[in-house]
Amino acid sequence: MNVIADLCVIPMGVGVSVSKYVAECERILRERNLKLQLHAYGTNIEGEWDEVFAAIKACHEAMHALGAPRISSTLRFGTRTDREQSMEDKVRSVEQRLAEMEGD
């Protein structure tokens, strides 16, 4: 089953800057050849359910290995069975609605 997820990982107990940890997580996600979209407060991830959640687990494991004693993550995700839909499809749909509204 395909899933689109929005992941935000926050390593705790490592100081103010967390970019080293976030970059490691991003590297792991890229290694897994998942469809990604990095944004200011997390990463959108698209792929098969088991692959996406295995990659998230690997992110947590790697951050702990780098010395983060605690990690707080937020995860929002969704699936569809009525039709295929990509991250780009979802964004395009909203952009089309906005364009229609601006044209009125």
DRENTI-814252 format. One record per residue: x, y, z of N, C-alpha, C in turn; residue number from 0. Coordinates in steps of 0.02 Angstrom, whole numbers. Layout:
N
<rec n_px="X" n_py="Y" n_pz="Z" ca_px="X" ca_py="Y" ca_pz="Z" c_px="X" c_py="Y" c_pz="Z" num="NUM"/>
...
This chain:
104
<rec n_px="42" n_py="-59" n_pz="0" ca_px="0" ca_py="0" ca_pz="0" c_px="45" c_py="62" c_pz="0" num="0"/>
<rec n_px="29" n_py="109" n_pz="-43" ca_px="67" ca_py="171" ca_pz="-47" c_px="44" c_py="219" c_pz="8" num="1"/>
<rec n_px="92" n_py="256" n_pz="36" ca_px="77" ca_py="304" ca_pz="90" c_px="114" c_py="369" c_pz="76" num="2"/>
<rec n_px="83" n_py="424" n_pz="94" ca_px="115" ca_py="489" ca_pz="94" c_px="118" c_py="511" c_pz="167" num="3"/>
<rec n_px="178" n_py="527" n_pz="190" ca_px="188" ca_py="544" ca_pz="260" c_px="224" c_py="611" c_pz="266" num="4"/>
<rec n_px="212" n_py="645" n_pz="321" ca_px="246" ca_py="706" ca_pz="339" c_px="281" c_py="694" c_pz="406" num="5"/>
<rec n_px="347" n_py="693" n_pz="405" ca_px="386" ca_py="676" ca_pz="464" c_px="425" c_py="736" c_pz="489" num="6"/>
<rec n_px="422" n_py="748" n_pz="554" ca_px="463" ca_py="799" ca_pz="587" c_px="498" c_py="764" c_pz="646" num="7"/>
<rec n_px="564" n_py="762" n_pz="644" ca_px="602" ca_py="731" ca_pz="699" c_px="638" c_py="785" c_pz="738" num="8"/>
<rec n_px="634" n_py="780" n_pz="804" ca_px="665" ca_py="829" ca_pz="847" c_px="708" c_py="793" c_pz="899" num="9"/>
<rec n_px="774" n_py="790" n_pz="887" ca_px="818" ca_py="760" ca_pz="937" c_px="822" c_py="805" c_pz="997" num="10"/>
<rec n_px="820" n_py="775" n_pz="1056" ca_px="821" ca_py="814" ca_pz="1118" c_px="883" c_py="797" c_pz="1158" num="11"/>
<rec n_px="908" n_py="846" n_pz="1195" ca_px="967" ca_py="836" ca_pz="1236" c_px="1032" c_py="840" c_pz="1198" num="12"/>
<rec n_px="1030" n_py="875" n_pz="1140" ca_px="1090" ca_py="879" ca_pz="1098" c_px="1111" c_py="952" c_pz="1087" num="13"/>
<rec n_px="1080" n_py="999" n_pz="1120" ca_px="1096" ca_py="1069" ca_pz="1110" c_px="1045" c_py="1103" c_pz="1065" num="14"/>
<rec n_px="1061" n_py="1164" n_pz="1048" ca_px="1015" ca_py="1206" ca_pz="1010" c_px="1012" c_py="1186" c_pz="936" num="15"/>
<rec n_px="1069" n_py="1174" n_pz="906" ca_px="1070" ca_py="1156" ca_pz="835" c_px="1058" c_py="1081" c_pz="826" num="16"/>
<rec n_px="1010" n_py="1065" n_pz="784" ca_px="994" ca_py="995" ca_pz="771" c_px="1005" c_py="975" c_pz="698" num="17"/>
<rec n_px="1034" n_py="1020" n_pz="658" ca_px="1040" ca_py="1007" ca_pz="586" c_px="1082" c_py="945" c_pz="571" num="18"/>
<rec n_px="1131" n_py="929" n_pz="612" ca_px="1172" ca_py="869" ca_pz="602" c_px="1128" c_py="807" c_pz="604" num="19"/>
<rec n_px="1082" n_py="805" n_pz="650" ca_px="1038" ca_py="748" ca_pz="659" c_px="985" c_py="744" c_pz="603" num="20"/>
<rec n_px="958" n_py="801" n_pz="587" ca_px="908" ca_py="804" ca_pz="533" c_px="940" c_py="784" c_pz="467" num="21"/>
<rec n_px="1001" n_py="807" n_pz="454" ca_px="1036" ca_py="790" ca_pz="392" c_px="1049" c_py="715" c_pz="389" num="22"/>
<rec n_px="1065" n_py="684" n_pz="445" ca_px="1075" ca_py="611" ca_pz="446" c_px="1010" c_py="575" c_pz="429" num="23"/>
<rec n_px="955" n_py="598" n_pz="455" ca_px="891" ca_py="567" ca_pz="439" c_px="875" c_py="576" c_pz="365" num="24"/>
<rec n_px="887" n_py="635" n_pz="339" ca_px="874" ca_py="648" ca_pz="268" c_px="918" c_py="603" c_pz="224" num="25"/>
<rec n_px="981" n_py="593" n_pz="244" ca_px="1026" ca_py="549" ca_pz="207" c_px="998" c_py="478" c_pz="204" num="26"/>
<rec n_px="973" n_py="455" n_pz="261" ca_px="945" ca_py="387" ca_pz="264" c_px="884" c_py="382" c_pz="218" num="27"/>
<rec n_px="841" n_py="431" n_pz="220" ca_px="781" ca_py="430" ca_pz="177" c_px="801" c_py="429" c_pz="104" num="28"/>
<rec n_px="851" n_py="469" n_pz="85" ca_px="874" ca_py="470" ca_pz="16" c_px="905" c_py="404" c_pz="-5" num="29"/>
<rec n_px="941" n_py="372" n_pz="39" ca_px="971" ca_py="307" ca_pz="25" c_px="918" c_py="255" c_pz="8" num="30"/>
<rec n_px="860" n_py="262" n_pz="37" ca_px="806" ca_py="214" ca_pz="28" c_px="768" c_py="225" c_pz="-37" num="31"/>
<rec n_px="788" n_py="276" n_pz="-75" ca_px="756" ca_py="291" ca_pz="-139" c_px="681" c_py="304" c_pz="-134" num="32"/>
<rec n_px="662" n_py="336" n_pz="-78" ca_px="593" ca_py="357" ca_pz="-70" c_px="584" c_py="424" c_pz="-103" num="33"/>
<rec n_px="524" n_py="440" n_pz="-122" ca_px="509" ca_py="506" ca_pz="-149" c_px="505" c_py="554" c_pz="-90" num="34"/>
<rec n_px="546" n_py="608" n_pz="-91" ca_px="551" ca_py="653" ca_pz="-34" c_px="540" c_py="725" c_pz="-54" num="35"/>
<rec n_px="518" n_py="764" n_pz="-5" ca_px="512" ca_py="836" ca_pz="-14" c_px="530" c_py="868" c_pz="54" num="36"/>
<rec n_px="592" n_py="890" n_pz="61" ca_px="615" ca_py="923" ca_pz="121" c_px="582" c_py="991" c_pz="126" num="37"/>
<rec n_px="558" n_py="1009" n_pz="186" ca_px="531" ca_py="1076" ca_pz="196" c_px="555" c_py="1103" c_pz="262" num="38"/>
<rec n_px="537" n_py="1163" n_pz="280" ca_px="566" ca_py="1197" ca_pz="338" c_px="555" c_py="1161" c_pz="405" num="39"/>
<rec n_px="501" n_py="1124" n_pz="410" ca_px="486" ca_py="1091" ca_pz="474" c_px="478" c_py="1016" c_pz="467" num="40"/>
<rec n_px="511" n_py="986" n_pz="418" ca_px="507" ca_py="914" ca_pz="411" c_px="519" c_py="891" c_pz="340" num="41"/>
<rec n_px="496" n_py="831" n_pz="326" ca_px="504" ca_py="800" ca_pz="260" c_px="440" c_py="763" c_pz="242" num="42"/>
<rec n_px="416" n_py="775" n_pz="181" ca_px="362" ca_py="734" ca_pz="154" c_px="395" c_py="672" c_pz="123" num="43"/>
<rec n_px="365" n_py="615" n_pz="134" ca_px="392" ca_py="552" ca_pz="110" c_px="337" c_py="514" c_pz="75" num="44"/>
<rec n_px="352" n_py="486" n_pz="17" ca_px="304" ca_py="446" ca_pz="-20" c_px="335" c_py="379" c_pz="-38" num="45"/>
<rec n_px="298" n_py="325" n_pz="-28" ca_px="322" ca_py="259" ca_pz="-47" c_px="278" c_py="205" c_pz="-19" num="46"/>
<rec n_px="302" n_py="144" n_pz="-25" ca_px="266" ca_py="87" ca_pz="2" c_px="268" c_py="89" c_pz="78" num="47"/>
<rec n_px="212" n_py="71" n_pz="110" ca_px="203" ca_py="75" ca_pz="182" c_px="263" c_py="47" c_pz="220" num="48"/>
<rec n_px="281" n_py="-15" n_pz="208" ca_px="335" ca_py="-47" ca_pz="247" c_px="402" c_py="-12" c_pz="237" num="49"/>
<rec n_px="415" n_py="12" n_pz="177" ca_px="478" ca_py="46" ca_pz="162" c_px="481" c_py="114" c_pz="197" num="50"/>
<rec n_px="427" n_py="150" n_pz="197" ca_px="425" ca_py="216" ca_pz="230" c_px="435" c_py="209" c_pz="305" num="51"/>
<rec n_px="399" n_py="163" n_pz="336" ca_px="404" ca_py="156" ca_pz="408" c_px="470" c_py="124" c_pz="430" num="52"/>
<rec n_px="499" n_py="82" n_pz="388" ca_px="566" ca_py="55" ca_pz="403" c_px="618" c_py="111" c_pz="400" num="53"/>
<rec n_px="610" n_py="157" n_pz="353" ca_px="656" ca_py="213" ca_pz="347" c_px="651" c_py="260" c_pz="407" num="54"/>
<rec n_px="590" n_py="272" n_pz="431" ca_px="580" ca_py="313" ca_pz="491" c_px="613" c_py="281" c_pz="551" num="55"/>
<rec n_px="605" n_py="216" n_pz="558" ca_px="638" ca_py="181" ca_pz="613" c_px="714" c_py="188" c_pz="607" num="56"/>
<rec n_px="741" n_py="181" n_pz="547" ca_px="813" ca_py="188" ca_pz="536" c_px="836" c_py="259" c_pz="554" num="57"/>
<rec n_px="796" n_py="309" n_pz="541" ca_px="813" ca_py="378" ca_pz="561" c_px="820" c_py="382" c_pz="637" num="58"/>
<rec n_px="773" n_py="356" n_pz="673" ca_px="776" ca_py="357" ca_pz="746" c_px="838" c_py="320" c_pz="771" num="59"/>
<rec n_px="851" n_py="262" n_pz="743" ca_px="909" ca_py="223" ca_pz="765" c_px="974" c_py="261" c_pz="752" num="60"/>
<rec n_px="979" n_py="293" n_pz="695" ca_px="1040" ca_py="330" ca_pz="677" c_px="1049" c_py="391" c_pz="723" num="61"/>
<rec n_px="996" n_py="426" n_pz="738" ca_px="1001" ca_py="484" ca_pz="782" c_px="1023" c_py="464" c_pz="852" num="62"/>
<rec n_px="996" n_py="409" n_pz="877" ca_px="1018" ca_py="384" ca_pz="942" c_px="1092" c_py="365" c_pz="939" num="63"/>
<rec n_px="1113" n_py="334" n_pz="884" ca_px="1184" ca_py="314" ca_pz="876" c_px="1230" c_py="375" c_pz="874" num="64"/>
<rec n_px="1203" n_py="432" n_pz="850" ca_px="1242" ca_py="494" ca_pz="848" c_px="1244" c_py="529" c_pz="916" num="65"/>
<rec n_px="1207" n_py="502" n_pz="965" ca_px="1210" ca_py="530" ca_pz="1032" c_px="1148" c_py="564" c_pz="1057" num="66"/>
<rec n_px="1094" n_py="565" n_pz="1018" ca_px="1032" ca_py="595" ca_pz="1042" c_px="999" c_py="548" c_pz="1092" num="67"/>
<rec n_px="993" n_py="569" n_pz="1156" ca_px="964" ca_py="524" ca_pz="1205" c_px="888" c_py="517" c_pz="1198" num="68"/>
<rec n_px="856" n_py="569" n_pz="1169" ca_px="783" ca_py="568" ca_pz="1159" c_px="768" c_py="597" c_pz="1091" num="69"/>
<rec n_px="715" n_py="572" n_pz="1061" ca_px="691" ca_py="599" ca_pz="997" c_px="615" c_py="604" c_pz="1002" num="70"/>
<rec n_px="590" n_py="662" n_pz="985" ca_px="518" ca_py="671" ca_pz="981" c_px="501" c_py="681" c_pz="908" num="71"/>
<rec n_px="457" n_py="640" n_pz="882" ca_px="437" ca_py="646" ca_pz="812" c_px="362" c_py="656" c_pz="806" num="72"/>
<rec n_px="344" n_py="695" n_pz="756" ca_px="274" ca_py="699" ca_pz="737" c_px="268" c_py="669" c_pz="668" num="73"/>
<rec n_px="215" n_py="632" n_pz="657" ca_px="205" ca_py="598" ca_pz="594" c_px="132" c_py="602" c_pz="576" num="74"/>
<rec n_px="120" n_py="629" n_pz="517" ca_px="53" ca_py="628" ca_pz="488" c_px="58" c_py="587" c_pz="425" num="75"/>
<rec n_px="10" n_py="544" n_pz="412" ca_px="14" ca_py="504" ca_pz="352" c_px="-55" c_py="486" c_pz="328" num="76"/>
<rec n_px="-59" n_py="472" n_pz="264" ca_px="-123" ca_py="454" ca_pz="234" c_px="-114" c_py="404" c_pz="179" num="77"/>
<rec n_px="-167" n_py="366" n_pz="168" ca_px="-169" ca_py="317" ca_pz="114" c_px="-235" c_py="325" c_pz="77" num="78"/>
<rec n_px="-236" n_py="301" n_pz="15" ca_px="-296" ca_py="300" ca_pz="-26" c_px="-302" c_py="233" c_pz="-59" num="79"/>
<rec n_px="-363" n_py="209" n_pz="-66" ca_px="-374" ca_py="148" ca_pz="-103" c_px="-418" c_py="159" c_pz="-165" num="80"/>
<rec n_px="-449" n_py="219" n_pz="-169" ca_px="-494" ca_py="232" ca_pz="-225" c_px="-458" c_py="250" c_pz="-289" num="81"/>
<rec n_px="-396" n_py="278" n_pz="-282" ca_px="-356" ca_py="295" ca_pz="-341" c_px="-285" c_py="310" c_pz="-318" num="82"/>
<rec n_px="-239" n_py="310" n_pz="-366" ca_px="-170" ca_py="329" ca_pz="-350" c_px="-166" c_py="404" c_pz="-345" num="83"/>
<rec n_px="-124" n_py="427" n_pz="-298" ca_px="-114" ca_py="499" ca_pz="-290" c_px="-44" c_py="510" c_pz="-263" num="84"/>
<rec n_px="-8" n_py="556" n_pz="-295" ca_px="60" ca_py="572" ca_pz="-274" c_px="60" c_py="638" c_pz="-236" num="85"/>
<rec n_px="117" n_py="654" n_pz="-206" ca_px="124" ca_py="719" ca_pz="-172" c_px="112" c_py="775" c_pz="-221" num="86"/>
<rec n_px="139" n_py="768" n_pz="-282" ca_px="130" ca_py="820" ca_pz="-333" c_px="56" c_py="828" c_pz="-351" num="87"/>
<rec n_px="20" n_py="773" n_pz="-355" ca_px="-52" ca_py="776" ca_pz="-370" c_px="-89" c_py="817" c_pz="-318" num="88"/>
<rec n_px="-73" n_py="806" n_pz="-255" ca_px="-106" ca_py="841" ca_pz="-201" c_px="-93" c_py="916" c_pz="-204" num="89"/>
<rec n_px="-31" n_py="935" n_pz="-217" ca_px="-13" ca_py="1006" ca_pz="-221" c_px="-45" c_py="1037" c_pz="-283" num="90"/>
<rec n_px="-41" n_py="1002" n_pz="-339" ca_px="-70" ca_py="1028" ca_pz="-402" c_px="-145" c_py="1041" c_pz="-394" num="91"/>
<rec n_px="-180" n_py="998" n_pz="-360" ca_px="-252" ca_py="1006" ca_pz="-350" c_px="-268" c_py="1072" c_pz="-314" num="92"/>
<rec n_px="-231" n_py="1087" n_pz="-262" ca_px="-242" ca_py="1149" ca_pz="-225" c_px="-223" c_py="1209" c_pz="-267" num="93"/>
<rec n_px="-166" n_py="1204" n_pz="-303" ca_px="-145" ca_py="1260" ca_pz="-346" c_px="-196" c_py="1274" c_pz="-400" num="94"/>
<rec n_px="-227" n_py="1222" n_pz="-428" ca_px="-279" ca_py="1232" ca_pz="-478" c_px="-340" c_py="1267" c_pz="-449" num="95"/>
<rec n_px="-359" n_py="1248" n_pz="-389" ca_px="-415" ca_py="1281" ca_pz="-355" c_px="-400" c_py="1355" c_pz="-343" num="96"/>
<rec n_px="-338" n_py="1369" n_pz="-321" ca_px="-319" ca_py="1439" ca_pz="-310" c_px="-322" c_py="1479" c_pz="-375" num="97"/>
<rec n_px="-298" n_py="1450" n_pz="-428" ca_px="-299" ca_py="1484" ca_pz="-493" c_px="-371" c_py="1498" c_pz="-515" num="98"/>
<rec n_px="-415" n_py="1450" n_pz="-503" ca_px="-486" ca_py="1460" ca_pz="-519" c_px="-515" c_py="1516" c_pz="-478" num="99"/>
<rec n_px="-498" n_py="1519" n_pz="-414" ca_px="-524" ca_py="1571" ca_pz="-370" c_px="-498" c_py="1640" c_pz="-391" num="100"/>
<rec n_px="-436" n_py="1643" n_pz="-412" ca_px="-407" ca_py="1707" ca_pz="-433" c_px="-436" c_py="1730" c_pz="-499" num="101"/>
<rec n_px="-461" n_py="1682" n_pz="-539" ca_px="-490" ca_py="1698" ca_pz="-604" c_px="-561" c_py="1724" c_pz="-599" num="102"/>
<rec n_px="-593" n_py="1712" n_pz="-542" ca_px="-663" ca_py="1733" ca_pz="-534" c_px="-669" c_py="1807" c_pz="-526" num="103"/>
